[in-house]
């Protein structure tokens, strides 16, 4: 099978200079804007635990959202081609990040918890298609931590 490269571009612009730059740890905000051509900006910051703004998206939330969204997109594809009609999909994804004593950290696990409602198709097939989605998910294949899927299927 031929390989095809896809390239992505985003711009991160730090907006947290309060006048003295990074002259001290408490002297600057962690705020930034995430932008890409033709798309709305995303207000970003660090996690509030790291002096960030809780009203803004932080990198950890964006990573978790990327894992969840990628899984969902593959899942919906597999349902569509398998005769399973999904009418609702909600995922309350959770991620765990562990910090080391030196301040570095890493995600140790993500748990996806999609609740899927179907109006047509076999509920067992609908449940099993999560395995296919996980195997194909670009983001899941790019990270170094385990991703568990604890899905449930409801019929309408």
KEVOMI-280524 format. One record per residue (C-alpha): residue in one letter; y, x, z. Coordinates in Angstrom, 1 decimal. Example, Ala and Ser with C-alpha at 12.3 -4.5 7.8 and 13.67 -1.06 7.14 Angstrom:
2
<node><code>A</code><yy>-4.5</yy><xx>12.3</xx><zz>7.8</zz></node>
<node><code>S</code><yy>-1.1</yy><xx>13.7</xx><zz>7.1</zz></node>
% end
This chain:
156
<node><code>X</code><yy>0.0</yy><xx>0.0</xx><zz>0.0</zz></node>
<node><code>X</code><yy>3.4</yy><xx>1.3</xx><zz>-0.9</zz></node>
<node><code>X</code><yy>5.9</yy><xx>2.1</xx><zz>1.8</zz></node>
<node><code>X</code><yy>9.4</yy><xx>0.8</xx><zz>1.6</zz></node>
<node><code>X</code><yy>12.3</yy><xx>2.1</xx><zz>3.7</zz></node>
<node><code>X</code><yy>14.9</yy><xx>-0.2</xx><zz>5.2</zz></node>
<node><code>X</code><yy>18.1</yy><xx>1.2</xx><zz>6.6</zz></node>
<node><code>X</code><yy>20.3</yy><xx>-0.5</xx><zz>9.2</zz></node>
<node><code>X</code><yy>23.8</yy><xx>0.3</xx><zz>10.3</zz></node>
<node><code>X</code><yy>25.8</yy><xx>-0.7</xx><zz>13.3</zz></node>
<node><code>X</code><yy>28.9</yy><xx>0.6</xx><zz>14.9</zz></node>
<node><code>X</code><yy>29.5</yy><xx>1.0</xx><zz>18.6</zz></node>
<node><code>X</code><yy>33.1</yy><xx>1.3</xx><zz>19.6</zz></node>
<node><code>X</code><yy>33.9</yy><xx>2.2</xx><zz>23.2</zz></node>
<node><code>X</code><yy>36.7</yy><xx>0.0</xx><zz>24.5</zz></node>
<node><code>X</code><yy>36.7</yy><xx>1.2</xx><zz>28.1</zz></node>
<node><code>X</code><yy>39.4</yy><xx>3.8</xx><zz>28.2</zz></node>
<node><code>X</code><yy>41.7</yy><xx>2.7</xx><zz>31.0</zz></node>
<node><code>X</code><yy>44.2</yy><xx>5.4</xx><zz>30.2</zz></node>
<node><code>X</code><yy>42.7</yy><xx>8.5</xx><zz>31.5</zz></node>
<node><code>X</code><yy>39.4</yy><xx>8.5</xx><zz>29.6</zz></node>
<node><code>X</code><yy>36.4</yy><xx>9.9</xx><zz>31.5</zz></node>
<node><code>X</code><yy>38.5</yy><xx>11.8</xx><zz>34.0</zz></node>
<node><code>X</code><yy>36.3</yy><xx>10.4</xx><zz>36.7</zz></node>
<node><code>X</code><yy>33.1</yy><xx>8.3</xx><zz>37.1</zz></node>
<node><code>X</code><yy>35.1</yy><xx>5.3</xx><zz>38.3</zz></node>
<node><code>X</code><yy>38.0</yy><xx>5.8</xx><zz>35.9</zz></node>
<node><code>X</code><yy>36.6</yy><xx>4.2</xx><zz>32.8</zz></node>
<node><code>X</code><yy>34.9</yy><xx>0.9</xx><zz>31.8</zz></node>
<node><code>X</code><yy>31.5</yy><xx>0.9</xx><zz>30.2</zz></node>
<node><code>X</code><yy>32.7</yy><xx>-1.8</xx><zz>27.7</zz></node>
<node><code>X</code><yy>32.1</yy><xx>-1.5</xx><zz>24.0</zz></node>
<node><code>X</code><yy>31.9</yy><xx>-3.6</xx><zz>20.9</zz></node>
<node><code>X</code><yy>28.8</yy><xx>-3.7</xx><zz>18.7</zz></node>
<node><code>X</code><yy>29.6</yy><xx>-4.5</xx><zz>15.1</zz></node>
<node><code>X</code><yy>28.1</yy><xx>-4.6</xx><zz>11.6</zz></node>
<node><code>X</code><yy>29.6</yy><xx>-5.6</xx><zz>8.3</zz></node>
<node><code>X</code><yy>29.8</yy><xx>-9.3</xx><zz>7.8</zz></node>
<node><code>X</code><yy>28.6</yy><xx>-10.3</xx><zz>11.3</zz></node>
<node><code>X</code><yy>30.3</yy><xx>-11.4</xx><zz>14.5</zz></node>
<node><code>X</code><yy>31.0</yy><xx>-8.7</xx><zz>17.1</zz></node>
<node><code>X</code><yy>28.9</yy><xx>-8.5</xx><zz>20.2</zz></node>
<node><code>X</code><yy>30.7</yy><xx>-7.6</xx><zz>23.5</zz></node>
<node><code>X</code><yy>28.6</yy><xx>-4.9</xx><zz>25.2</zz></node>
<node><code>X</code><yy>28.7</yy><xx>-3.0</xx><zz>28.5</zz></node>
<node><code>X</code><yy>26.2</yy><xx>-1.4</xx><zz>30.8</zz></node>
<node><code>X</code><yy>24.1</yy><xx>-3.3</xx><zz>33.3</zz></node>
<node><code>X</code><yy>26.2</yy><xx>-4.3</xx><zz>36.4</zz></node>
<node><code>X</code><yy>24.0</yy><xx>-1.9</xx><zz>38.4</zz></node>
<node><code>X</code><yy>25.6</yy><xx>0.9</xx><zz>36.4</zz></node>
<node><code>X</code><yy>29.2</yy><xx>-0.3</xx><zz>36.8</zz></node>
<node><code>X</code><yy>29.0</yy><xx>-2.6</xx><zz>33.8</zz></node>
<node><code>X</code><yy>30.4</yy><xx>-6.1</xx><zz>33.0</zz></node>
<node><code>X</code><yy>27.9</yy><xx>-8.8</xx><zz>33.7</zz></node>
<node><code>X</code><yy>29.6</yy><xx>-11.1</xx><zz>31.1</zz></node>
<node><code>X</code><yy>28.6</yy><xx>-8.7</xx><zz>28.3</zz></node>
<node><code>X</code><yy>25.3</yy><xx>-7.8</xx><zz>26.8</zz></node>
<node><code>X</code><yy>23.8</yy><xx>-4.6</xx><zz>28.0</zz></node>
<node><code>X</code><yy>21.4</yy><xx>-2.3</xx><zz>26.0</zz></node>
<node><code>X</code><yy>18.4</yy><xx>-3.3</xx><zz>28.2</zz></node>
<node><code>X</code><yy>19.0</yy><xx>-7.0</xx><zz>27.4</zz></node>
<node><code>X</code><yy>19.4</yy><xx>-6.2</xx><zz>23.7</zz></node>
<node><code>X</code><yy>16.1</yy><xx>-4.3</xx><zz>23.6</zz></node>
<node><code>X</code><yy>14.3</yy><xx>-7.2</xx><zz>25.3</zz></node>
<node><code>X</code><yy>16.0</yy><xx>-9.7</xx><zz>22.9</zz></node>
<node><code>X</code><yy>14.9</yy><xx>-7.6</xx><zz>19.9</zz></node>
<node><code>X</code><yy>11.3</yy><xx>-7.5</xx><zz>21.1</zz></node>
<node><code>X</code><yy>11.3</yy><xx>-11.3</xx><zz>21.6</zz></node>
<node><code>X</code><yy>13.1</yy><xx>-12.2</xx><zz>18.4</zz></node>
<node><code>X</code><yy>10.8</yy><xx>-10.0</xx><zz>16.3</zz></node>
<node><code>X</code><yy>7.7</yy><xx>-11.5</xx><zz>17.8</zz></node>
<node><code>X</code><yy>9.1</yy><xx>-15.0</xx><zz>17.2</zz></node>
<node><code>X</code><yy>9.9</yy><xx>-14.3</xx><zz>13.6</zz></node>
<node><code>X</code><yy>6.4</yy><xx>-13.0</xx><zz>12.8</zz></node>
<node><code>X</code><yy>4.8</yy><xx>-15.8</xx><zz>14.8</zz></node>
<node><code>X</code><yy>6.7</yy><xx>-18.5</xx><zz>12.8</zz></node>
<node><code>X</code><yy>5.7</yy><xx>-16.8</xx><zz>9.6</zz></node>
<node><code>X</code><yy>2.0</yy><xx>-16.8</xx><zz>10.5</zz></node>
<node><code>X</code><yy>2.2</yy><xx>-20.5</xx><zz>11.6</zz></node>
<node><code>X</code><yy>3.9</yy><xx>-21.5</xx><zz>8.4</zz></node>
<node><code>X</code><yy>1.2</yy><xx>-19.9</xx><zz>6.2</zz></node>
<node><code>X</code><yy>-1.6</yy><xx>-21.2</xx><zz>8.5</zz></node>
<node><code>X</code><yy>-0.7</yy><xx>-24.8</xx><zz>8.5</zz></node>
<node><code>X</code><yy>0.6</yy><xx>-24.9</xx><zz>12.0</zz></node>
<node><code>X</code><yy>3.9</yy><xx>-26.8</xx><zz>12.2</zz></node>
<node><code>X</code><yy>6.1</yy><xx>-25.4</xx><zz>15.0</zz></node>
<node><code>X</code><yy>8.9</yy><xx>-27.8</xx><zz>16.1</zz></node>
<node><code>X</code><yy>10.2</yy><xx>-25.8</xx><zz>19.1</zz></node>
<node><code>X</code><yy>9.9</yy><xx>-22.3</xx><zz>20.4</zz></node>
<node><code>X</code><yy>11.4</yy><xx>-20.9</xx><zz>23.6</zz></node>
<node><code>X</code><yy>10.7</yy><xx>-17.5</xx><zz>25.1</zz></node>
<node><code>X</code><yy>11.7</yy><xx>-16.6</xx><zz>28.6</zz></node>
<node><code>X</code><yy>11.0</yy><xx>-12.8</xx><zz>28.0</zz></node>
<node><code>X</code><yy>11.1</yy><xx>-10.4</xx><zz>30.9</zz></node>
<node><code>X</code><yy>11.3</yy><xx>-6.6</xx><zz>31.0</zz></node>
<node><code>X</code><yy>10.8</yy><xx>-4.0</xx><zz>33.7</zz></node>
<node><code>X</code><yy>12.7</yy><xx>-0.8</xx><zz>33.6</zz></node>
<node><code>X</code><yy>12.0</yy><xx>2.0</xx><zz>36.2</zz></node>
<node><code>X</code><yy>14.6</yy><xx>4.6</xx><zz>37.2</zz></node>
<node><code>X</code><yy>13.6</yy><xx>8.1</xx><zz>38.2</zz></node>
<node><code>X</code><yy>15.3</yy><xx>10.0</xx><zz>41.0</zz></node>
<node><code>X</code><yy>17.2</yy><xx>12.1</xx><zz>38.4</zz></node>
<node><code>X</code><yy>18.8</yy><xx>8.9</xx><zz>37.0</zz></node>
<node><code>X</code><yy>16.7</yy><xx>8.7</xx><zz>33.8</zz></node>
<node><code>X</code><yy>14.7</yy><xx>5.6</xx><zz>33.2</zz></node>
<node><code>X</code><yy>12.4</yy><xx>3.8</xx><zz>30.9</zz></node>
<node><code>X</code><yy>10.9</yy><xx>0.4</xx><zz>30.2</zz></node>
<node><code>X</code><yy>7.4</yy><xx>0.2</xx><zz>31.6</zz></node>
<node><code>X</code><yy>6.6</yy><xx>-3.3</xx><zz>30.3</zz></node>
<node><code>X</code><yy>7.8</yy><xx>-6.4</xx><zz>28.5</zz></node>
<node><code>X</code><yy>6.2</yy><xx>-9.8</xx><zz>29.0</zz></node>
<node><code>X</code><yy>6.9</yy><xx>-12.4</xx><zz>26.4</zz></node>
<node><code>X</code><yy>6.4</yy><xx>-16.0</xx><zz>27.6</zz></node>
<node><code>X</code><yy>6.8</yy><xx>-18.2</xx><zz>24.6</zz></node>
<node><code>X</code><yy>6.4</yy><xx>-22.0</xx><zz>25.0</zz></node>
<node><code>X</code><yy>5.6</yy><xx>-23.3</xx><zz>21.5</zz></node>
<node><code>X</code><yy>5.5</yy><xx>-27.0</xx><zz>20.5</zz></node>
<node><code>X</code><yy>3.6</yy><xx>-27.9</xx><zz>17.5</zz></node>
<node><code>X</code><yy>3.4</yy><xx>-31.2</xx><zz>15.6</zz></node>
<node><code>X</code><yy>0.5</yy><xx>-30.3</xx><zz>13.2</zz></node>
<node><code>X</code><yy>-2.3</yy><xx>-27.8</xx><zz>13.3</zz></node>
<node><code>X</code><yy>-4.9</yy><xx>-26.6</xx><zz>15.8</zz></node>
<node><code>X</code><yy>-3.5</yy><xx>-25.6</xx><zz>19.2</zz></node>
<node><code>X</code><yy>-6.1</yy><xx>-22.8</xx><zz>19.6</zz></node>
<node><code>X</code><yy>-5.1</yy><xx>-21.3</xx><zz>16.2</zz></node>
<node><code>X</code><yy>-1.4</yy><xx>-21.6</xx><zz>17.3</zz></node>
<node><code>X</code><yy>-2.2</yy><xx>-19.6</xx><zz>20.4</zz></node>
<node><code>X</code><yy>-4.2</yy><xx>-17.0</xx><zz>18.5</zz></node>
<node><code>X</code><yy>-1.5</yy><xx>-16.4</xx><zz>16.0</zz></node>
<node><code>X</code><yy>0.5</yy><xx>-14.6</xx><zz>18.7</zz></node>
<node><code>X</code><yy>-2.0</yy><xx>-11.8</xx><zz>18.4</zz></node>
<node><code>X</code><yy>-1.2</yy><xx>-11.4</xx><zz>14.7</zz></node>
<node><code>X</code><yy>2.5</yy><xx>-11.6</xx><zz>15.4</zz></node>
<node><code>X</code><yy>2.2</yy><xx>-8.9</xx><zz>18.0</zz></node>
<node><code>X</code><yy>0.3</yy><xx>-6.6</xx><zz>15.6</zz></node>
<node><code>X</code><yy>2.9</yy><xx>-6.9</xx><zz>12.9</zz></node>
<node><code>X</code><yy>6.1</yy><xx>-6.9</xx><zz>15.0</zz></node>
<node><code>X</code><yy>8.3</yy><xx>-4.0</xx><zz>13.8</zz></node>
<node><code>X</code><yy>9.9</yy><xx>-3.6</xx><zz>17.2</zz></node>
<node><code>X</code><yy>6.6</yy><xx>-3.8</xx><zz>19.2</zz></node>
<node><code>X</code><yy>5.3</yy><xx>-1.1</xx><zz>16.9</zz></node>
<node><code>X</code><yy>8.3</yy><xx>1.1</xx><zz>17.6</zz></node>
<node><code>X</code><yy>8.4</yy><xx>1.2</xx><zz>21.4</zz></node>
<node><code>X</code><yy>6.3</yy><xx>3.3</xx><zz>23.8</zz></node>
<node><code>X</code><yy>5.7</yy><xx>0.6</xx><zz>26.5</zz></node>
<node><code>X</code><yy>3.2</yy><xx>-2.2</xx><zz>26.6</zz></node>
<node><code>X</code><yy>4.1</yy><xx>-5.7</xx><zz>25.6</zz></node>
<node><code>X</code><yy>2.1</yy><xx>-8.6</xx><zz>26.9</zz></node>
<node><code>X</code><yy>2.2</yy><xx>-12.1</xx><zz>25.5</zz></node>
<node><code>X</code><yy>1.6</yy><xx>-15.0</xx><zz>27.9</zz></node>
<node><code>X</code><yy>2.0</yy><xx>-17.9</xx><zz>25.5</zz></node>
<node><code>X</code><yy>1.4</yy><xx>-21.6</xx><zz>25.8</zz></node>
<node><code>X</code><yy>1.2</yy><xx>-24.2</xx><zz>23.2</zz></node>
<node><code>X</code><yy>2.1</yy><xx>-27.9</xx><zz>23.6</zz></node>
<node><code>X</code><yy>1.5</yy><xx>-30.7</xx><zz>21.1</zz></node>
<node><code>X</code><yy>4.1</yy><xx>-33.2</xx><zz>20.1</zz></node>
% end
